[in-house]
């Protein structure tokens, strides 16, 4: 896979199958505030405060930070994400990458050294874009039996 530059100066990611997709890079030192909607691939090397909605791939490179939700087909985290990830196809957490938030994805790969603090919901691809509702998660079972109510006596029938 290689990056090609067209006559108008825009970048294109050229895959091994011969197809091209647009590539957007948020450079180191860049600080973007607001929601981003895009096609193709977004590579975050700087910082984004807001959500990313991408019909394609989001790559948070080492040193990159996303403080917001990510909605994409494929999400790769080598940097830091503070928000929810919803991936239609797959989520990858690379060594040194960290996610503080829930992940909804049908497939996940977690490398040794990656950090994840949140809930994981593995969903079928058609359901991955829907955020899980609080009602989707069953309540945790009680680990302690409820004590009898005070002031009531229990008598055996003997």
C-alpha positions as CSV (number, residue, x, y, z in Angstrom):
1,X,0.0,0.0,0.0
2,X,1.4,3.4,-0.9
3,X,0.4,7.1,-0.8
4,X,0.0,8.8,-4.1
5,X,-0.4,12.5,-4.8
6,X,-2.7,13.6,-7.6
7,X,-2.3,16.6,-9.9
8,X,-4.6,18.7,-7.7
9,X,-2.3,18.0,-4.7
10,X,-4.8,15.7,-2.8
11,X,-3.5,12.5,-1.3
12,X,-4.8,9.1,-2.2
13,X,-4.1,5.8,-0.5
14,X,-3.4,3.2,-3.2
15,X,-4.3,-0.4,-2.1
16,X,-2.8,-3.6,-3.4
17,X,-6.1,-4.3,-5.3
18,X,-5.6,-1.2,-7.4
19,X,-8.4,0.8,-5.8
20,X,-7.8,4.3,-4.3
21,X,-9.3,5.9,-1.3
22,X,-8.8,9.4,0.0
23,X,-6.4,9.8,2.9
24,X,-6.6,12.7,5.4
25,X,-3.8,13.3,7.9
26,X,-4.2,15.3,11.1
27,X,-0.5,16.1,11.6
28,X,1.5,16.1,14.8
29,X,1.0,19.5,16.6
30,X,-2.4,20.0,14.9
31,X,-5.3,20.6,17.2
32,X,-8.7,20.1,15.5
33,X,-11.9,21.0,17.4
34,X,-15.2,19.8,16.0
35,X,-16.9,16.8,14.5
36,X,-15.3,15.3,11.3
37,X,-17.2,13.5,8.6
38,X,-15.2,11.9,5.8
39,X,-14.8,9.1,3.3
40,X,-11.6,6.9,3.0
41,X,-9.0,7.0,5.7
42,X,-8.2,9.4,8.5
43,X,-4.8,9.2,10.2
44,X,-4.7,11.1,13.5
45,X,-1.1,12.1,14.5
46,X,-2.2,15.3,16.3
47,X,-5.2,15.9,18.5
48,X,-8.9,15.9,17.7
49,X,-11.6,17.1,20.1
50,X,-14.8,15.9,18.7
51,X,-16.3,12.9,16.9
52,X,-15.0,11.2,13.8
53,X,-17.6,9.7,11.4
54,X,-15.7,7.9,8.6
55,X,-16.9,5.6,5.9
56,X,-13.6,3.8,5.9
57,X,-10.7,3.6,8.3
58,X,-9.6,5.6,11.3
59,X,-6.0,5.2,12.4
60,X,-5.0,6.9,15.7
61,X,-1.2,6.8,15.4
62,X,1.2,6.7,18.4
63,X,1.2,10.3,19.8
64,X,-2.3,10.9,18.3
65,X,-5.2,11.7,20.6
66,X,-9.0,11.6,19.9
67,X,-11.2,13.1,22.7
68,X,-14.5,12.0,21.3
69,X,-16.4,9.2,19.7
70,X,-15.2,7.3,16.6
71,X,-17.7,5.7,14.1
72,X,-16.0,3.9,11.2
73,X,-15.7,0.6,9.4
74,X,-12.2,-0.2,10.8
75,X,-10.5,1.5,13.8
76,X,-6.8,1.1,14.6
77,X,-5.6,2.6,17.9
78,X,-1.8,3.1,18.5
79,X,-2.3,6.4,20.3
80,X,-5.1,7.5,22.8
81,X,-8.9,7.5,22.4
82,X,-11.1,9.0,25.1
83,X,-14.5,8.2,23.9
84,X,-16.7,5.4,22.4
85,X,-15.6,3.4,19.4
86,X,-18.2,1.9,17.0
87,X,-16.7,-0.1,14.2
88,X,-18.6,-2.0,11.5
89,X,-15.8,-4.4,10.7
90,X,-13.0,-4.5,13.2
91,X,-11.1,-2.7,16.0
92,X,-7.4,-3.1,16.7
93,X,-5.6,-1.9,19.8
94,X,-1.9,-1.9,19.2
95,X,0.9,-2.0,21.9
96,X,1.1,1.4,23.5
97,X,-2.5,2.3,22.4
98,X,-5.2,3.2,24.9
99,X,-8.9,3.5,24.9
100,X,-10.9,5.0,27.8
101,X,-14.5,4.3,26.6
102,X,-16.8,1.6,25.4
103,X,-16.1,-0.4,22.2
104,X,-18.8,-1.8,19.9
105,X,-17.4,-4.0,17.2
106,X,-17.9,-7.5,15.7
107,X,-14.2,-8.3,15.8
108,X,-11.3,-7.0,18.0
109,X,-7.6,-7.6,18.3
110,X,-5.8,-6.5,21.4
111,X,-2.0,-6.5,21.4
112,X,0.1,-7.0,24.5
113,X,0.8,-3.6,26.0
114,X,-2.5,-2.0,24.9
115,X,-4.8,-0.4,27.5
116,X,-8.6,-0.6,27.5
117,X,-10.9,0.7,30.2
118,X,-14.6,0.3,29.3
119,X,-17.1,-2.2,28.1
120,X,-16.8,-4.3,25.0
121,X,-19.9,-5.2,23.0
122,X,-19.3,-7.6,20.1
123,X,-22.1,-7.1,17.6
124,X,-22.9,-8.3,14.2
125,X,-21.8,-5.8,11.5
126,X,-25.3,-4.6,10.8
127,X,-25.8,-3.8,14.6
128,X,-22.3,-2.3,15.2
129,X,-23.3,1.3,14.3
130,X,-26.1,1.2,17.0
131,X,-24.8,2.3,20.4
132,X,-25.8,-0.1,23.1
133,X,-28.5,1.2,25.4
134,X,-28.2,0.9,29.2
135,X,-31.3,-1.4,29.0
136,X,-29.2,-3.8,26.8
137,X,-26.9,-4.6,29.7
138,X,-28.4,-6.9,32.3
139,X,-27.9,-5.9,35.9
140,X,-25.0,-7.5,37.7
141,X,-26.1,-10.3,40.1
142,X,-26.0,-9.6,43.7
143,X,-23.0,-11.1,45.4
144,X,-24.5,-10.7,48.9
145,X,-27.8,-12.3,50.0
146,X,-30.3,-9.8,51.2
147,X,-30.6,-9.8,55.0
148,X,-34.0,-10.3,56.4
149,X,-36.0,-7.2,57.1
150,X,-35.5,-5.8,60.6
151,X,-38.3,-6.3,63.1
152,X,-39.7,-9.5,61.6
153,X,-39.5,-12.9,63.2
154,X,-39.2,-16.1,61.4
155,X,-40.8,-19.2,63.0
156,X,-40.6,-22.7,61.8
157,X,-43.8,-24.7,61.5
158,X,-43.1,-27.6,63.9
